[in-house]
Amino acid sequence: MKDYHTFKENKQQYVLFHYPILEWEGYFRDSILIYVHVHNNHSAYFAKTLGPNAVNVGADMLDFTPISQTQILELVAKRKQEQ
């Protein structure tokens, strides 16, 4: 088990971490942070503070359904357009 994990797929870098963090490896190079821990009570705050590339994949945030990598990419793209 790792506390912090990075990987690349199709030239996109991802960072997996249990907690939301302000900067992560590749933050300034468009990498995506996938985190949990934060439940739905402060989701708007974290979305605004962390930016469009930080995605909360906690089960309670997703109605206890899985989210695909494609859905994560689509969500990030949508957030960037809305900025």
HTML snippet that shows the backbone in 3Dmol.js (N, CA, C, O; Angstrom):
<script src="https://3Dmol.org/build/3Dmol-min.js"></script>
<div id="view" style="width:600px;height:400px;position:relative"></div>
<script>
const pdb = `
ATOM      1  N   MET A   1       0.836  -1.170   0.000  1.00  0.00           N
ATOM      2  CA  MET A   1       0.000   0.000   0.000  1.00  0.00           C
ATOM      3  C   MET A   1       0.886   1.240   0.000  1.00  0.00           C
ATOM      4  O   MET A   1       1.900   1.289   0.696  1.00  0.00           O
ATOM      5  N   LYS A   2       0.494   2.243  -0.789  1.00  0.00           N
ATOM      6  CA  LYS A   2       1.262   3.481  -0.886  1.00  0.00           C
ATOM      7  C   LYS A   2       0.436   4.651  -0.370  1.00  0.00           C
ATOM      8  O   LYS A   2      -0.789   4.665  -0.489  1.00  0.00           O
ATOM      9  N   ASP A   3       1.113   5.614   0.193  1.00  0.00           N
ATOM     10  CA  ASP A   3       0.428   6.833   0.617  1.00  0.00           C
ATOM     11  C   ASP A   3       0.175   7.764  -0.562  1.00  0.00           C
ATOM     12  O   ASP A   3      -0.817   8.494  -0.585  1.00  0.00           O
ATOM     13  N   TYR A   4       1.069   7.734  -1.533  1.00  0.00           N
ATOM     14  CA  TYR A   4       1.052   8.674  -2.648  1.00  0.00           C
ATOM     15  C   TYR A   4       1.507   7.904  -3.865  1.00  0.00           C
ATOM     16  O   TYR A   4       2.557   7.263  -3.830  1.00  0.00           O
ATOM     17  N   HIS A   5       0.745   7.949  -4.939  1.00  0.00           N
ATOM     18  CA  HIS A   5       1.102   7.170  -6.124  1.00  0.00           C
ATOM     19  C   HIS A   5       0.869   8.012  -7.372  1.00  0.00           C
ATOM     20  O   HIS A   5      -0.130   8.724  -7.474  1.00  0.00           O
ATOM     21  N   THR A   6       1.793   7.925  -8.312  1.00  0.00           N
ATOM     22  CA  THR A   6       1.626   8.604  -9.594  1.00  0.00           C
ATOM     23  C   THR A   6       1.712   7.586 -10.714  1.00  0.00           C
ATOM     24  O   THR A   6       2.402   6.572 -10.600  1.00  0.00           O
ATOM     25  N   PHE A   7       1.004   7.868 -11.797  1.00  0.00           N
ATOM     26  CA  PHE A   7       1.116   7.039 -12.997  1.00  0.00           C
ATOM     27  C   PHE A   7       0.701   7.868 -14.201  1.00  0.00           C
ATOM     28  O   PHE A   7       0.024   8.888 -14.074  1.00  0.00           O
ATOM     29  N   LYS A   8       1.123   7.405 -15.371  1.00  0.00           N
ATOM     30  CA  LYS A   8       0.761   8.055 -16.622  1.00  0.00           C
ATOM     31  C   LYS A   8       0.018   7.069 -17.494  1.00  0.00           C
ATOM     32  O   LYS A   8       0.356   5.887 -17.556  1.00  0.00           O
ATOM     33  N   GLU A   9      -0.995   7.573 -18.164  1.00  0.00           N
ATOM     34  CA  GLU A   9      -1.700   6.778 -19.162  1.00  0.00           C
ATOM     35  C   GLU A   9      -2.108   7.711 -20.288  1.00  0.00           C
ATOM     36  O   GLU A   9      -2.704   8.763 -20.055  1.00  0.00           O
ATOM     37  N   ASN A  10      -1.780   7.314 -21.509  1.00  0.00           N
ATOM     38  CA  ASN A  10      -2.069   8.141 -22.688  1.00  0.00           C
ATOM     39  C   ASN A  10      -1.561   9.571 -22.513  1.00  0.00           C
ATOM     40  O   ASN A  10      -2.266  10.529 -22.830  1.00  0.00           O
ATOM     41  N   LYS A  11      -0.349   9.709 -22.014  1.00  0.00           N
ATOM     42  CA  LYS A  11       0.341  10.986 -21.815  1.00  0.00           C
ATOM     43  C   LYS A  11      -0.266  11.861 -20.719  1.00  0.00           C
ATOM     44  O   LYS A  11       0.185  12.989 -20.516  1.00  0.00           O
ATOM     45  N   GLN A  12      -1.266  11.370 -20.020  1.00  0.00           N
ATOM     46  CA  GLN A  12      -1.871  12.122 -18.915  1.00  0.00           C
ATOM     47  C   GLN A  12      -1.321  11.596 -17.601  1.00  0.00           C
ATOM     48  O   GLN A  12      -1.378  10.395 -17.337  1.00  0.00           O
ATOM     49  N   GLN A  13      -0.792  12.484 -16.782  1.00  0.00           N
ATOM     50  CA  GLN A  13      -0.286  12.079 -15.472  1.00  0.00           C
ATOM     51  C   GLN A  13      -1.397  12.183 -14.436  1.00  0.00           C
ATOM     52  O   GLN A  13      -2.196  13.120 -14.443  1.00  0.00           O
ATOM     53  N   TYR A  14      -1.426  11.190 -13.543  1.00  0.00           N
ATOM     54  CA  TYR A  14      -2.391  11.140 -12.448  1.00  0.00           C
ATOM     55  C   TYR A  14      -1.636  10.995 -11.134  1.00  0.00           C
ATOM     56  O   TYR A  14      -0.589  10.351 -11.066  1.00  0.00           O
ATOM     57  N   VAL A  15      -2.188  11.603 -10.099  1.00  0.00           N
ATOM     58  CA  VAL A  15      -1.675  11.449  -8.743  1.00  0.00           C
ATOM     59  C   VAL A  15      -2.824  10.922  -7.891  1.00  0.00           C
ATOM     60  O   VAL A  15      -3.918  11.487  -7.887  1.00  0.00           O
ATOM     61  N   LEU A  16      -2.567   9.842  -7.175  1.00  0.00           N
ATOM     62  CA  LEU A  16      -3.558   9.265  -6.271  1.00  0.00           C
ATOM     63  C   LEU A  16      -3.111   9.541  -4.842  1.00  0.00           C
ATOM     64  O   LEU A  16      -1.986   9.222  -4.458  1.00  0.00           O
ATOM     65  N   PHE A  17      -4.000  10.136  -4.066  1.00  0.00           N
ATOM     66  CA  PHE A  17      -3.679  10.447  -2.679  1.00  0.00           C
ATOM     67  C   PHE A  17      -4.978  10.457  -1.884  1.00  0.00           C
ATOM     68  O   PHE A  17      -6.012  10.895  -2.388  1.00  0.00           O
ATOM     69  N   HIS A  18      -4.930   9.990  -0.674  1.00  0.00           N
ATOM     70  CA  HIS A  18      -6.152   9.901   0.126  1.00  0.00           C
ATOM     71  C   HIS A  18      -6.748  11.276   0.430  1.00  0.00           C
ATOM     72  O   HIS A  18      -7.969  11.435   0.456  1.00  0.00           O
ATOM     73  N   TYR A  19      -5.894  12.255   0.655  1.00  0.00           N
ATOM     74  CA  TYR A  19      -6.350  13.581   1.068  1.00  0.00           C
ATOM     75  C   TYR A  19      -6.226  14.591  -0.066  1.00  0.00           C
ATOM     76  O   TYR A  19      -5.392  14.411  -0.954  1.00  0.00           O
ATOM     77  N   PRO A  20      -7.037  15.652  -0.059  1.00  0.00           N
ATOM     78  CA  PRO A  20      -6.836  16.741  -1.015  1.00  0.00           C
ATOM     79  C   PRO A  20      -5.599  17.539  -0.599  1.00  0.00           C
ATOM     80  O   PRO A  20      -5.400  17.807   0.586  1.00  0.00           O
ATOM     81  N   ILE A  21      -4.787  17.912  -1.555  1.00  0.00           N
ATOM     82  CA  ILE A  21      -3.591  18.707  -1.272  1.00  0.00           C
ATOM     83  C   ILE A  21      -3.539  19.876  -2.254  1.00  0.00           C
ATOM     84  O   ILE A  21      -4.071  19.785  -3.360  1.00  0.00           O
ATOM     85  N   LEU A  22      -2.900  20.968  -1.849  1.00  0.00           N
ATOM     86  CA  LEU A  22      -2.899  22.179  -2.670  1.00  0.00           C
ATOM     87  C   LEU A  22      -2.052  22.062  -3.929  1.00  0.00           C
ATOM     88  O   LEU A  22      -2.408  22.620  -4.967  1.00  0.00           O
ATOM     89  N   GLU A  23      -0.945  21.351  -3.852  1.00  0.00           N
ATOM     90  CA  GLU A  23      -0.101  21.121  -5.028  1.00  0.00           C
ATOM     91  C   GLU A  23       0.362  19.685  -5.009  1.00  0.00           C
ATOM     92  O   GLU A  23       0.596  19.114  -3.943  1.00  0.00           O
ATOM     93  N   TRP A  24       0.494  19.100  -6.180  1.00  0.00           N
ATOM     94  CA  TRP A  24       0.909  17.710  -6.319  1.00  0.00           C
ATOM     95  C   TRP A  24       1.855  17.613  -7.495  1.00  0.00           C
ATOM     96  O   TRP A  24       1.972  18.546  -8.289  1.00  0.00           O
ATOM     97  N   GLU A  25       2.523  16.492  -7.605  1.00  0.00           N
ATOM     98  CA  GLU A  25       3.483  16.282  -8.687  1.00  0.00           C
ATOM     99  C   GLU A  25       2.800  16.536 -10.030  1.00  0.00           C
ATOM    100  O   GLU A  25       1.773  15.934 -10.342  1.00  0.00           O
ATOM    101  N   GLY A  26       3.382  17.430 -10.814  1.00  0.00           N
ATOM    102  CA  GLY A  26       2.823  17.765 -12.115  1.00  0.00           C
ATOM    103  C   GLY A  26       1.698  18.788 -12.066  1.00  0.00           C
ATOM    104  O   GLY A  26       1.028  19.014 -13.073  1.00  0.00           O
ATOM    105  N   TYR A  27       1.481  19.402 -10.922  1.00  0.00           N
ATOM    106  CA  TYR A  27       0.400  20.382 -10.750  1.00  0.00           C
ATOM    107  C   TYR A  27       0.443  21.462 -11.829  1.00  0.00           C
ATOM    108  O   TYR A  27      -0.592  21.838 -12.378  1.00  0.00           O
ATOM    109  N   PHE A  28       1.626  21.952 -12.126  1.00  0.00           N
ATOM    110  CA  PHE A  28       1.772  23.012 -13.125  1.00  0.00           C
ATOM    111  C   PHE A  28       1.908  22.458 -14.539  1.00  0.00           C
ATOM    112  O   PHE A  28       2.107  23.218 -15.487  1.00  0.00           O
ATOM    113  N   ARG A  29       1.802  21.154 -14.684  1.00  0.00           N
ATOM    114  CA  ARG A  29       1.872  20.515 -16.003  1.00  0.00           C
ATOM    115  C   ARG A  29       0.584  19.742 -16.296  1.00  0.00           C
ATOM    116  O   ARG A  29       0.582  18.782 -17.067  1.00  0.00           O
ATOM    117  N   ASP A  30      -0.506  20.177 -15.670  1.00  0.00           N
ATOM    118  CA  ASP A  30      -1.843  19.662 -15.972  1.00  0.00           C
ATOM    119  C   ASP A  30      -2.104  18.239 -15.490  1.00  0.00           C
ATOM    120  O   ASP A  30      -2.981  17.565 -16.032  1.00  0.00           O
ATOM    121  N   SER A  31      -1.370  17.765 -14.490  1.00  0.00           N
ATOM    122  CA  SER A  31      -1.670  16.431 -13.960  1.00  0.00           C
ATOM    123  C   SER A  31      -2.973  16.487 -13.157  1.00  0.00           C
ATOM    124  O   SER A  31      -3.412  17.557 -12.736  1.00  0.00           O
ATOM    125  N   ILE A  32      -3.568  15.343 -12.959  1.00  0.00           N
ATOM    126  CA  ILE A  32      -4.858  15.242 -12.277  1.00  0.00           C
ATOM    127  C   ILE A  32      -4.668  14.568 -10.925  1.00  0.00           C
ATOM    128  O   ILE A  32      -4.074  13.494 -10.830  1.00  0.00           O
ATOM    129  N   LEU A  33      -5.179  15.215  -9.884  1.00  0.00           N
ATOM    130  CA  LEU A  33      -5.174  14.645  -8.539  1.00  0.00           C
ATOM    131  C   LEU A  33      -6.498  13.929  -8.310  1.00  0.00           C
ATOM    132  O   LEU A  33      -7.569  14.513  -8.479  1.00  0.00           O
ATOM    133  N   ILE A  34      -6.416  12.670  -7.927  1.00  0.00           N
ATOM    134  CA  ILE A  34      -7.604  11.893  -7.576  1.00  0.00           C
ATOM    135  C   ILE A  34      -7.511  11.619  -6.079  1.00  0.00           C
ATOM    136  O   ILE A  34      -6.561  10.998  -5.603  1.00  0.00           O
ATOM    137  N   TYR A  35      -8.513  12.095  -5.349  1.00  0.00           N
ATOM    138  CA  TYR A  35      -8.476  11.963  -3.891  1.00  0.00           C
ATOM    139  C   TYR A  35      -9.840  11.541  -3.351  1.00  0.00           C
ATOM    140  O   TYR A  35     -10.838  11.531  -4.072  1.00  0.00           O
ATOM    141  N   VAL A  36      -9.857  11.196  -2.073  1.00  0.00           N
ATOM    142  CA  VAL A  36     -11.103  10.849  -1.379  1.00  0.00           C
ATOM    143  C   VAL A  36     -11.143  11.651  -0.077  1.00  0.00           C
ATOM    144  O   VAL A  36     -10.899  12.857  -0.109  1.00  0.00           O
ATOM    145  N   HIS A  37     -11.427  11.057   1.012  1.00  0.00           N
ATOM    146  CA  HIS A  37     -11.431  11.591   2.369  1.00  0.00           C
ATOM    147  C   HIS A  37     -12.473  12.681   2.615  1.00  0.00           C
ATOM    148  O   HIS A  37     -13.186  12.617   3.617  1.00  0.00           O
ATOM    149  N   VAL A  38     -12.585  13.672   1.740  1.00  0.00           N
ATOM    150  CA  VAL A  38     -13.518  14.775   1.960  1.00  0.00           C
ATOM    151  C   VAL A  38     -14.920  14.318   1.570  1.00  0.00           C
ATOM    152  O   VAL A  38     -15.162  13.890   0.442  1.00  0.00           O
ATOM    153  N   HIS A  39     -15.814  14.418   2.509  1.00  0.00           N
ATOM    154  CA  HIS A  39     -17.188  14.011   2.240  1.00  0.00           C
ATOM    155  C   HIS A  39     -17.972  15.207   1.709  1.00  0.00           C
ATOM    156  O   HIS A  39     -17.426  16.306   1.613  1.00  0.00           O
ATOM    157  N   ASN A  40     -19.198  15.016   1.376  1.00  0.00           N
ATOM    158  CA  ASN A  40     -19.952  16.028   0.634  1.00  0.00           C
ATOM    159  C   ASN A  40     -20.196  17.338   1.379  1.00  0.00           C
ATOM    160  O   ASN A  40     -20.785  18.254   0.805  1.00  0.00           O
ATOM    161  N   ASN A  41     -19.778  17.457   2.601  1.00  0.00           N
ATOM    162  CA  ASN A  41     -20.068  18.671   3.354  1.00  0.00           C
ATOM    163  C   ASN A  41     -19.235  19.892   2.954  1.00  0.00           C
ATOM    164  O   ASN A  41     -19.644  21.015   3.247  1.00  0.00           O
ATOM    165  N   HIS A  42     -18.098  19.719   2.303  1.00  0.00           N
ATOM    166  CA  HIS A  42     -17.263  20.858   1.896  1.00  0.00           C
ATOM    167  C   HIS A  42     -16.825  20.749   0.436  1.00  0.00           C
ATOM    168  O   HIS A  42     -15.778  21.286   0.073  1.00  0.00           O
ATOM    169  N   SER A  43     -17.579  20.088  -0.386  1.00  0.00           N
ATOM    170  CA  SER A  43     -17.135  19.823  -1.754  1.00  0.00           C
ATOM    171  C   SER A  43     -16.932  21.095  -2.574  1.00  0.00           C
ATOM    172  O   SER A  43     -15.976  21.165  -3.347  1.00  0.00           O
ATOM    173  N   ALA A  44     -17.789  22.096  -2.436  1.00  0.00           N
ATOM    174  CA  ALA A  44     -17.640  23.334  -3.211  1.00  0.00           C
ATOM    175  C   ALA A  44     -16.360  24.073  -2.821  1.00  0.00           C
ATOM    176  O   ALA A  44     -15.663  24.614  -3.679  1.00  0.00           O
ATOM    177  N   TYR A  45     -16.059  24.092  -1.544  1.00  0.00           N
ATOM    178  CA  TYR A  45     -14.838  24.745  -1.075  1.00  0.00           C
ATOM    179  C   TYR A  45     -13.604  24.087  -1.691  1.00  0.00           C
ATOM    180  O   TYR A  45     -12.726  24.777  -2.208  1.00  0.00           O
ATOM    181  N   PHE A  46     -13.534  22.769  -1.638  1.00  0.00           N
ATOM    182  CA  PHE A  46     -12.363  22.083  -2.168  1.00  0.00           C
ATOM    183  C   PHE A  46     -12.279  22.202  -3.682  1.00  0.00           C
ATOM    184  O   PHE A  46     -11.179  22.318  -4.223  1.00  0.00           O
ATOM    185  N   ALA A  47     -13.391  22.176  -4.369  1.00  0.00           N
ATOM    186  CA  ALA A  47     -13.377  22.339  -5.826  1.00  0.00           C
ATOM    187  C   ALA A  47     -12.801  23.702  -6.199  1.00  0.00           C
ATOM    188  O   ALA A  47     -11.993  23.806  -7.123  1.00  0.00           O
ATOM    189  N   LYS A  48     -13.210  24.738  -5.488  1.00  0.00           N
ATOM    190  CA  LYS A  48     -12.713  26.087  -5.772  1.00  0.00           C
ATOM    191  C   LYS A  48     -11.250  26.235  -5.377  1.00  0.00           C
ATOM    192  O   LYS A  48     -10.464  26.813  -6.127  1.00  0.00           O
ATOM    193  N   THR A  49     -10.882  25.728  -4.229  1.00  0.00           N
ATOM    194  CA  THR A  49      -9.525  25.883  -3.710  1.00  0.00           C
ATOM    195  C   THR A  49      -8.501  25.091  -4.513  1.00  0.00           C
ATOM    196  O   THR A  49      -7.412  25.594  -4.789  1.00  0.00           O
ATOM    197  N   LEU A  50      -8.832  23.871  -4.888  1.00  0.00           N
ATOM    198  CA  LEU A  50      -7.867  22.988  -5.545  1.00  0.00           C
ATOM    199  C   LEU A  50      -7.847  23.135  -7.056  1.00  0.00           C
ATOM    200  O   LEU A  50      -6.859  22.763  -7.687  1.00  0.00           O
ATOM    201  N   GLY A  51      -8.890  23.658  -7.649  1.00  0.00           N
ATOM    202  CA  GLY A  51      -8.937  23.846  -9.086  1.00  0.00           C
ATOM    203  C   GLY A  51      -9.549  22.664  -9.822  1.00  0.00           C
ATOM    204  O   GLY A  51      -9.917  21.663  -9.207  1.00  0.00           O
ATOM    205  N   PRO A  52      -9.656  22.784 -11.142  1.00  0.00           N
ATOM    206  CA  PRO A  52     -10.385  21.798 -11.944  1.00  0.00           C
ATOM    207  C   PRO A  52      -9.718  20.432 -12.047  1.00  0.00           C
ATOM    208  O   PRO A  52     -10.383  19.451 -12.377  1.00  0.00           O
ATOM    209  N   ASN A  53      -8.426  20.349 -11.774  1.00  0.00           N
ATOM    210  CA  ASN A  53      -7.713  19.077 -11.951  1.00  0.00           C
ATOM    211  C   ASN A  53      -7.686  18.205 -10.704  1.00  0.00           C
ATOM    212  O   ASN A  53      -7.039  17.158 -10.701  1.00  0.00           O
ATOM    213  N   ALA A  54      -8.369  18.613  -9.657  1.00  0.00           N
ATOM    214  CA  ALA A  54      -8.464  17.800  -8.446  1.00  0.00           C
ATOM    215  C   ALA A  54      -9.867  17.205  -8.391  1.00  0.00           C
ATOM    216  O   ALA A  54     -10.861  17.930  -8.370  1.00  0.00           O
ATOM    217  N   VAL A  55      -9.933  15.887  -8.369  1.00  0.00           N
ATOM    218  CA  VAL A  55     -11.224  15.201  -8.452  1.00  0.00           C
ATOM    219  C   VAL A  55     -11.439  14.337  -7.212  1.00  0.00           C
ATOM    220  O   VAL A  55     -10.638  13.454  -6.905  1.00  0.00           O
ATOM    221  N   ASN A  56     -12.524  14.608  -6.515  1.00  0.00           N
ATOM    222  CA  ASN A  56     -12.908  13.833  -5.339  1.00  0.00           C
ATOM    223  C   ASN A  56     -13.702  12.618  -5.819  1.00  0.00           C
ATOM    224  O   ASN A  56     -14.794  12.759  -6.368  1.00  0.00           O
ATOM    225  N   VAL A  57     -13.151  11.440  -5.609  1.00  0.00           N
ATOM    226  CA  VAL A  57     -13.823  10.212  -6.053  1.00  0.00           C
ATOM    227  C   VAL A  57     -14.350   9.397  -4.870  1.00  0.00           C
ATOM    228  O   VAL A  57     -14.514   8.181  -4.972  1.00  0.00           O
ATOM    229  N   GLY A  58     -14.611  10.069  -3.755  1.00  0.00           N
ATOM    230  CA  GLY A  58     -15.185   9.383  -2.605  1.00  0.00           C
ATOM    231  C   GLY A  58     -16.526   8.768  -2.965  1.00  0.00           C
ATOM    232  O   GLY A  58     -17.301   9.356  -3.719  1.00  0.00           O
ATOM    233  N   ALA A  59     -16.798   7.605  -2.437  1.00  0.00           N
ATOM    234  CA  ALA A  59     -18.014   6.857  -2.785  1.00  0.00           C
ATOM    235  C   ALA A  59     -19.280   7.669  -2.540  1.00  0.00           C
ATOM    236  O   ALA A  59     -20.207   7.626  -3.348  1.00  0.00           O
ATOM    237  N   ASP A  60     -19.329   8.405  -1.439  1.00  0.00           N
ATOM    238  CA  ASP A  60     -20.537   9.181  -1.149  1.00  0.00           C
ATOM    239  C   ASP A  60     -20.719  10.350  -2.112  1.00  0.00           C
ATOM    240  O   ASP A  60     -21.833  10.850  -2.272  1.00  0.00           O
ATOM    241  N   MET A  61     -19.649  10.785  -2.748  1.00  0.00           N
ATOM    242  CA  MET A  61     -19.735  11.862  -3.734  1.00  0.00           C
ATOM    243  C   MET A  61     -20.275  11.364  -5.070  1.00  0.00           C
ATOM    244  O   MET A  61     -20.741  12.156  -5.890  1.00  0.00           O
ATOM    245  N   LEU A  62     -20.212  10.066  -5.286  1.00  0.00           N
ATOM    246  CA  LEU A  62     -20.579   9.479  -6.578  1.00  0.00           C
ATOM    247  C   LEU A  62     -21.774   8.544  -6.459  1.00  0.00           C
ATOM    248  O   LEU A  62     -21.941   7.640  -7.278  1.00  0.00           O
ATOM    249  N   ASP A  63     -22.590   8.750  -5.464  1.00  0.00           N
ATOM    250  CA  ASP A  63     -23.748   7.876  -5.225  1.00  0.00           C
ATOM    251  C   ASP A  63     -23.349   6.412  -5.148  1.00  0.00           C
ATOM    252  O   ASP A  63     -24.103   5.527  -5.552  1.00  0.00           O
ATOM    253  N   PHE A  64     -22.164   6.170  -4.628  1.00  0.00           N
ATOM    254  CA  PHE A  64     -21.658   4.806  -4.410  1.00  0.00           C
ATOM    255  C   PHE A  64     -21.568   3.998  -5.707  1.00  0.00           C
ATOM    256  O   PHE A  64     -21.770   2.784  -5.713  1.00  0.00           O
ATOM    257  N   THR A  65     -21.260   4.697  -6.807  1.00  0.00           N
ATOM    258  CA  THR A  65     -21.050   4.034  -8.097  1.00  0.00           C
ATOM    259  C   THR A  65     -19.637   4.339  -8.576  1.00  0.00           C
ATOM    260  O   THR A  65     -19.104   5.408  -8.279  1.00  0.00           O
ATOM    261  N   PRO A  66     -19.034   3.430  -9.301  1.00  0.00           N
ATOM    262  CA  PRO A  66     -17.672   3.674  -9.808  1.00  0.00           C
ATOM    263  C   PRO A  66     -17.650   4.819 -10.825  1.00  0.00           C
ATOM    264  O   PRO A  66     -18.661   5.132 -11.453  1.00  0.00           O
ATOM    265  N   ILE A  67     -16.499   5.419 -10.966  1.00  0.00           N
ATOM    266  CA  ILE A  67     -16.290   6.446 -11.990  1.00  0.00           C
ATOM    267  C   ILE A  67     -15.121   5.986 -12.855  1.00  0.00           C
ATOM    268  O   ILE A  67     -14.111   5.503 -12.342  1.00  0.00           O
ATOM    269  N   SER A  68     -15.264   6.135 -14.143  1.00  0.00           N
ATOM    270  CA  SER A  68     -14.217   5.674 -15.064  1.00  0.00           C
ATOM    271  C   SER A  68     -13.180   6.773 -15.289  1.00  0.00           C
ATOM    272  O   SER A  68     -13.402   7.944 -14.981  1.00  0.00           O
ATOM    273  N   GLN A  69     -12.071   6.362 -15.823  1.00  0.00           N
ATOM    274  CA  GLN A  69     -11.019   7.315 -16.167  1.00  0.00           C
ATOM    275  C   GLN A  69     -11.539   8.302 -17.216  1.00  0.00           C
ATOM    276  O   GLN A  69     -11.226   9.491 -17.156  1.00  0.00           O
ATOM    277  N   THR A  70     -12.315   7.823 -18.156  1.00  0.00           N
ATOM    278  CA  THR A  70     -12.905   8.693 -19.175  1.00  0.00           C
ATOM    279  C   THR A  70     -13.815   9.732 -18.530  1.00  0.00           C
ATOM    280  O   THR A  70     -13.789  10.900 -18.917  1.00  0.00           O
ATOM    281  N   GLN A  71     -14.611   9.327 -17.565  1.00  0.00           N
ATOM    282  CA  GLN A  71     -15.496  10.263 -16.873  1.00  0.00           C
ATOM    283  C   GLN A  71     -14.701  11.312 -16.099  1.00  0.00           C
ATOM    284  O   GLN A  71     -15.104  12.473 -16.035  1.00  0.00           O
ATOM    285  N   ILE A  72     -13.595  10.915 -15.522  1.00  0.00           N
ATOM    286  CA  ILE A  72     -12.738  11.869 -14.816  1.00  0.00           C
ATOM    287  C   ILE A  72     -12.198  12.902 -15.796  1.00  0.00           C
ATOM    288  O   ILE A  72     -12.225  14.099 -15.510  1.00  0.00           O
ATOM    289  N   LEU A  73     -11.711  12.458 -16.939  1.00  0.00           N
ATOM    290  CA  LEU A  73     -11.191  13.383 -17.951  1.00  0.00           C
ATOM    291  C   LEU A  73     -12.285  14.326 -18.448  1.00  0.00           C
ATOM    292  O   LEU A  73     -12.037  15.517 -18.638  1.00  0.00           O
ATOM    293  N   GLU A  74     -13.482  13.805 -18.657  1.00  0.00           N
ATOM    294  CA  GLU A  74     -14.604  14.640 -19.100  1.00  0.00           C
ATOM    295  C   GLU A  74     -14.968  15.677 -18.039  1.00  0.00           C
ATOM    296  O   GLU A  74     -15.260  16.826 -18.372  1.00  0.00           O
ATOM    297  N   LEU A  75     -14.955  15.287 -16.784  1.00  0.00           N
ATOM    298  CA  LEU A  75     -15.263  16.203 -15.692  1.00  0.00           C
ATOM    299  C   LEU A  75     -14.236  17.327 -15.614  1.00  0.00           C
ATOM    300  O   LEU A  75     -14.598  18.493 -15.456  1.00  0.00           O
ATOM    301  N   VAL A  76     -12.971  16.982 -15.723  1.00  0.00           N
ATOM    302  CA  VAL A  76     -11.908  17.991 -15.685  1.00  0.00           C
ATOM    303  C   VAL A  76     -12.057  18.955 -16.866  1.00  0.00           C
ATOM    304  O   VAL A  76     -11.939  20.167 -16.689  1.00  0.00           O
ATOM    305  N   ALA A  77     -12.312  18.434 -18.055  1.00  0.00           N
ATOM    306  CA  ALA A  77     -12.487  19.287 -19.235  1.00  0.00           C
ATOM    307  C   ALA A  77     -13.679  20.230 -19.056  1.00  0.00           C
ATOM    308  O   ALA A  77     -13.591  21.408 -19.404  1.00  0.00           O
ATOM    309  N   LYS A  78     -14.769  19.733 -18.527  1.00  0.00           N
ATOM    310  CA  LYS A  78     -15.961  20.557 -18.289  1.00  0.00           C
ATOM    311  C   LYS A  78     -15.658  21.669 -17.287  1.00  0.00           C
ATOM    312  O   LYS A  78     -16.058  22.816 -17.489  1.00  0.00           O
ATOM    313  N   ARG A  79     -14.965  21.337 -16.228  1.00  0.00           N
ATOM    314  CA  ARG A  79     -14.608  22.343 -15.219  1.00  0.00           C
ATOM    315  C   ARG A  79     -13.736  23.442 -15.814  1.00  0.00           C
ATOM    316  O   ARG A  79     -13.905  24.619 -15.495  1.00  0.00           O
ATOM    317  N   LYS A  80     -12.807  23.054 -16.676  1.00  0.00           N
ATOM    318  CA  LYS A  80     -11.918  24.046 -17.294  1.00  0.00           C
ATOM    319  C   LYS A  80     -12.701  24.993 -18.195  1.00  0.00           C
ATOM    320  O   LYS A  80     -12.416  26.189 -18.240  1.00  0.00           O
ATOM    321  N   GLN A  81     -13.683  24.462 -18.909  1.00  0.00           N
ATOM    322  CA  GLN A  81     -14.515  25.310 -19.773  1.00  0.00           C
ATOM    323  C   GLN A  81     -15.347  26.290 -18.959  1.00  0.00           C
ATOM    324  O   GLN A  81     -15.617  27.402 -19.412  1.00  0.00           O
ATOM    325  N   GLU A  82     -15.751  25.886 -17.771  1.00  0.00           N
ATOM    326  CA  GLU A  82     -16.600  26.722 -16.924  1.00  0.00           C
ATOM    327  C   GLU A  82     -15.826  27.815 -16.194  1.00  0.00           C
ATOM    328  O   GLU A  82     -16.431  28.707 -15.599  1.00  0.00           O
ATOM    329  N   GLN A  83     -14.513  27.758 -16.231  1.00  0.00           N
ATOM    330  CA  GLN A  83     -13.706  28.767 -15.519  1.00  0.00           C
ATOM    331  C   GLN A  83     -13.740  30.092 -16.227  1.00  0.00           C
ATOM    332  O   GLN A  83     -13.119  31.052 -15.770  1.00  0.00           O
TER     333      GLN A  83
END
`;
const viewer = $3Dmol.createViewer("view");
viewer.addModel(pdb, "pdb");
viewer.setStyle({}, {cartoon: {color: "spectrum"}});
viewer.zoomTo();
viewer.render();
</script>
